[in-house]
Amino acid sequence: MADQIAVVGGVDTHTDFHQAAVIDSIGRHLATQSFPTTPDGYRRLLNWLRSHGEVIAVGVEGTGAYGSQLTRVLRTNQVTVIEVDRPDRRARRANGKSDPVDAYAAATAVLSGRASGTPKTRDGIVEAIRALRVVRRSAVKARTQTLNQIRTLIVTAPGPVRERLRTLHTAELIRHLARSRPGADPSDPACAFRTALRRLARRYLHLTEEIADADAELEPLVTQAAPTLVALPGVGTETAAQLLITAGDNPDRLKSESSFAHLCAAAPVPASSGRTHRHRLNRGGDRRANHALHMIALVRMRYDNRTKAYVARRTAEGMSKKDILRCLKRFIAREVYQHLARPMPMPNKLLQTA
């Protein structure tokens, strides 16, 4: 009977529909079907999986993107969800590419043990921090772009406009342009330049206010999520927020501090050959988390006496600044892991993967 069969599901996620596949405990393909990405579609997908037997686990591609809501629904219904990476190019060339093929590949990866990652729960305070930081990061990027446009316009502006503005510092320049009166003749190039510069300056001020509002919202959230993390030397609200986002609302999914270091691209990579024995920088992992560790290391190298003494000792030993930074980021990753927020109680207990 179907209810006596253990099955594993796989889902290839998309914007408007998810392709699901189910296999039995020895890897035989049982069925595949697509479902819409709606509440009713998620319910039907779950019922369809359970109609084939006892669901051991479901492998989902894109648990942090298109499959995020499906992951929440499955976990709420006490179904173990495994995060599945996209197949590499060699596997795609060998097996072909289609939605059913990808769904079966996700299920097979779970059954074989190739996929074993626990997805982020995305249902706690860290998810709130992530959403607010999306807005802040885009505002910072837009403000930088706006300032670059102001500088470029000044370079190409008519002589009288350029000479009056080119020596002003950023804060003074923005205040001057925002209060300026460009004139009423847009056909005059000088008037048009002054109008454009005033609008860009006001946009810059608006984005600055937006960033300040985001900072005011983020700071208490980050402090609440990890009060001891933000108290570490060199760790500010921005870097702490990024490291929390990288770990997720359930940092217990990271089995050790070394796994967190790998996730942050701070784990050393062997680069030895012959008589040379050394390690190099890891250029994989979460680059934003790696950048956060890098910024913490730079701040400590300048202001933290313990770090300055370490840098001096390693420099005397002949180590390059790049390798010293690599070591510092590894030490910081180890320290940060000990101060990550502990997982909050979840509304439902997940089943163990068989």
C-alpha positions in Angstrom: 0.0 0.0 0.0 1.1 3.6 -0.7 1.1 4.5 3.0 3.7 1.8 3.7 6.1 3.2 1.1 8.8 5.7 2.1 9.3 8.4 -0.6 11.5 11.4 -1.2 10.3 14.5 -3.0 12.2 17.0 -5.2 11.0 20.4 -6.3 12.4 22.6 -9.1 11.1 26.1 -8.2 10.0 28.9 -10.5 8.1 32.2 -10.4 4.6 31.0 -11.3 4.8 27.2 -10.8 6.9 24.5 -9.1 7.7 21.2 -10.8 7.6 18.4 -8.2 8.9 14.8 -8.5 8.7 11.9 -6.1 10.9 8.8 -5.9 10.8 5.7 -3.6 13.5 4.7 -1.1 15.6 2.9 -3.8 15.5 5.7 -6.3 12.7 4.6 -8.7 10.9 7.5 -10.3 7.2 7.4 -9.4 5.6 10.6 -10.7 6.1 14.2 -11.6 3.7 17.1 -11.7 3.7 20.9 -11.7 1.7 23.1 -9.2 1.0 26.8 -9.2 2.8 29.0 -6.6 -0.4 29.9 -4.7 -1.6 28.8 -1.3 -3.9 26.3 -2.9 -1.0 25.1 -5.1 1.2 24.5 -2.1 -1.5 22.5 -0.4 -2.1 20.4 -3.5 1.6 19.8 -3.9 1.9 18.5 -0.3 -1.2 16.3 -0.6 0.2 14.9 -3.9 3.5 14.0 -2.3 1.8 12.3 0.6 -0.5 10.4 -1.7 2.5 8.4 -2.8 3.6 7.3 0.7 5.3 8.5 3.8 7.4 11.6 2.9 10.9 11.2 4.4 12.2 14.6 3.1 11.8 17.0 0.2 14.7 18.5 -1.7 13.9 22.1 -2.8 16.0 24.3 -5.1 16.1 27.9 -4.2 14.9 27.8 -0.6 16.0 31.4 -0.2 14.3 32.6 -3.5 11.4 31.1 -5.5 11.1 28.3 -3.0 11.0 30.3 0.2 7.3 30.2 0.7 7.0 26.5 -0.2 9.8 25.8 2.3 7.7 27.6 5.0 4.6 25.6 4.1 6.4 22.3 4.2 8.1 23.0 7.5 4.8 24.2 9.0 3.4 20.8 8.0 6.3 19.0 9.7 8.0 17.9 6.5 11.8 17.9 6.5 13.2 20.2 3.8 16.7 19.8 2.4 18.3 22.7 0.5 19.5 21.5 -3.0 22.0 23.3 -5.1 21.6 23.5 -8.8 23.4 20.7 -10.7 26.8 21.7 -12.0 27.4 22.2 -15.7 28.9 18.8 -16.3 25.9 17.0 -14.8 23.5 19.2 -16.9 25.4 18.3 -20.1 25.3 14.6 -19.3 21.6 14.4 -18.2 20.0 17.2 -20.1 17.9 20.0 -18.8 14.1 20.2 -18.2 11.9 20.9 -15.2 11.0 17.3 -14.5 14.7 16.3 -14.9 15.7 18.9 -12.4 13.0 17.9 -10.0 14.0 14.3 -10.1 17.7 15.4 -9.7 16.7 17.3 -6.5 15.0 14.2 -5.0 17.9 11.9 -6.0 20.4 14.3 -4.4 18.5 14.1 -1.1 18.2 10.3 -1.2 21.9 9.8 -2.1 23.1 12.2 0.6 24.7 14.6 -1.9 22.3 17.3 -0.6 22.1 17.6 3.1 21.9 21.4 3.9 19.3 22.7 6.2 17.6 25.8 4.8 17.2 29.1 6.7 13.9 29.3 8.5 13.3 32.9 7.5 10.7 33.4 10.2 12.5 35.4 12.9 14.1 38.7 13.6 17.0 38.1 11.3 14.6 37.9 8.3 13.3 41.3 9.4 16.8 42.6 9.4 17.4 41.2 6.0 14.4 42.9 4.5 15.3 46.3 6.0 18.9 46.0 4.8 17.7 45.4 1.2 16.3 48.9 1.2 19.3 50.4 2.9 21.9 48.8 0.6 20.0 50.0 -2.5 19.7 53.5 -1.0 23.5 53.6 -0.3 24.2 52.4 -3.9 21.8 55.0 -5.3 23.3 57.8 -3.2 26.8 56.9 -4.4 25.6 56.9 -8.0 24.0 60.3 -7.5 27.2 61.8 -6.1 29.1 60.4 -9.0 26.6 62.0 -11.4 27.0 65.3 -9.7 30.8 65.2 -10.0 30.6 64.2 -13.6 28.2 67.0 -14.4 30.4 69.5 -12.7 33.4 68.4 -14.8 31.5 69.0 -18.1 29.5 72.1 -16.9 30.1 75.5 -18.5 33.1 77.4 -17.0 31.3 79.7 -14.5 29.3 76.8 -13.0 32.3 74.5 -12.9 34.7 77.0 -11.3 32.3 77.9 -8.5 31.7 74.2 -7.5 34.8 72.2 -8.3 36.6 73.0 -5.0 33.7 72.4 -2.6 33.8 69.4 -0.3 30.9 66.9 -0.6 28.8 68.1 2.4 29.2 71.8 1.4 28.6 71.0 -2.2 25.3 69.2 -1.6 24.0 72.0 0.7 25.0 74.7 -1.8 23.3 72.9 -4.7 20.2 72.0 -2.8 19.6 75.7 -1.9 20.6 77.1 -5.3 18.3 78.9 -7.7 19.2 77.8 -11.2 17.1 80.2 -13.2 14.1 80.0 -15.5 15.6 79.5 -19.0 16.1 75.7 -19.5 17.4 76.4 -23.0 20.5 78.0 -21.5 23.1 75.2 -20.9 24.3 76.9 -17.7 20.8 77.1 -16.4 20.1 73.5 -17.4 23.2 72.3 -15.6 22.3 74.2 -12.4 18.8 72.7 -12.5 20.1 69.2 -13.0 22.6 69.6 -10.2 20.0 71.0 -7.8 17.7 68.0 -8.4 20.6 65.5 -7.9 21.6 67.3 -4.7 18.0 67.0 -3.4 17.9 63.4 -4.4 21.1 62.9 -2.4 19.6 64.5 0.7 16.5 62.4 0.4 18.5 59.2 0.1 20.6 60.2 3.1 17.4 60.6 5.2 16.2 57.2 4.0 19.5 55.6 5.0 19.3 57.3 8.4 15.8 56.0 8.9 16.9 52.5 8.0 19.8 52.8 10.5 17.5 53.9 13.2 15.3 50.8 12.6 18.2 48.3 12.2 20.2 49.2 15.2 17.7 48.1 17.9 16.9 45.0 15.9 20.5 43.9 15.6 21.2 44.6 19.3 18.1 42.6 20.2 19.2 39.7 17.9 22.8 39.5 19.1 23.7 41.9 21.9 27.1 40.3 22.6 28.0 40.4 18.9 27.7 44.1 18.5 29.8 44.5 21.6 32.9 42.9 20.0 35.7 45.2 18.9 35.3 46.5 15.4 31.8 45.1 15.0 29.2 47.7 14.0 25.5 47.5 13.2 26.1 47.0 9.5 28.7 44.2 9.8 26.8 42.5 12.6 23.6 42.6 10.5 25.3 41.0 7.5 26.8 38.2 9.6 23.5 37.5 11.2 21.8 37.3 7.8 24.5 34.9 6.6 23.9 32.6 9.6 20.1 33.0 9.4 17.4 32.7 12.1 18.6 29.1 12.8 22.4 29.3 13.1 22.3 25.8 14.6 22.2 24.5 11.0 25.9 25.4 11.0 27.5 22.4 12.7 30.7 24.1 13.8 32.6 27.4 13.7 34.6 25.9 10.8 31.5 25.5 8.8 30.6 29.2 9.5 34.1 30.1 8.3 33.6 28.2 5.1 30.3 29.9 4.6 32.0 33.3 5.0 34.8 32.3 2.7 37.3 32.7 5.6 38.5 29.1 5.8 42.1 28.7 4.5 42.6 27.0 1.2 45.8 24.9 0.8 48.1 26.3 -1.9 51.2 24.2 -1.3 53.5 22.8 -3.9 56.9 21.1 -3.5 58.8 22.9 -0.8 56.3 25.7 -0.5 53.7 25.2 2.2 51.1 28.0 2.5 47.4 28.8 2.3 45.6 31.3 0.2 42.5 33.4 0.3 39.2 31.6 -0.2 37.3 33.3 -3.1 34.1 31.4 -2.6 31.3 31.5 0.0 29.2 34.5 0.9 31.1 37.5 -0.4 29.1 40.0 1.6 29.9 38.1 4.8 33.5 38.0 3.8 33.4 41.7 3.2 32.0 42.2 6.7 34.8 40.2 8.2 37.3 42.2 6.1 35.9 45.5 7.4 36.1 44.3 11.0 39.7 43.2 10.5 40.7 46.6 9.0 39.1 48.4 12.0 40.9 46.2 14.5 44.2 46.6 12.7 43.9 50.3 13.2 42.4 50.6 16.6 42.7 47.3 18.5 46.0 46.9 20.4 45.8 43.1 20.5 45.4 43.0 16.7 48.1 45.6 16.1 50.5 43.5 18.1 49.5 40.4 16.1 50.1 42.2 12.8 53.5 43.4 13.9 54.6 39.9 15.0 53.4 38.3 11.8 55.0 41.0 9.7 58.3 40.5 11.4 58.0 36.8 10.5 57.8 37.7 6.9 54.0 37.2 6.3 52.4 39.5 3.7 49.5 41.8 4.5 47.2 39.7 2.4 48.0 36.6 4.4 47.7 38.4 7.7 44.2 39.6 6.7 43.3 36.0 5.8 44.4 34.8 9.2 42.6 37.7 11.0 39.3 36.9 9.1 39.6 33.3 10.2 40.0 34.3 13.8 37.2 36.8 13.6 34.9 34.2 12.1 35.7 31.9 15.0 34.9 34.6 17.5 31.7 35.7 15.8 30.3 32.2 15.7 30.4 32.1 19.5 28.2 35.2 19.7 25.6 34.4 17.1 22.0 34.5 18.3 20.8 31.2 19.5 17.9 29.7 17.6 14.4 30.8 18.7 11.8 28.1 19.4 10.1 27.1 16.2 6.3 26.6 16.0 6.7 23.1 14.8 9.4 20.4 15.3 11.0 19.1 12.2 11.2 15.4 11.5 14.6 13.8 11.4 15.8 12.8 7.9 15.8 9.0 7.6 
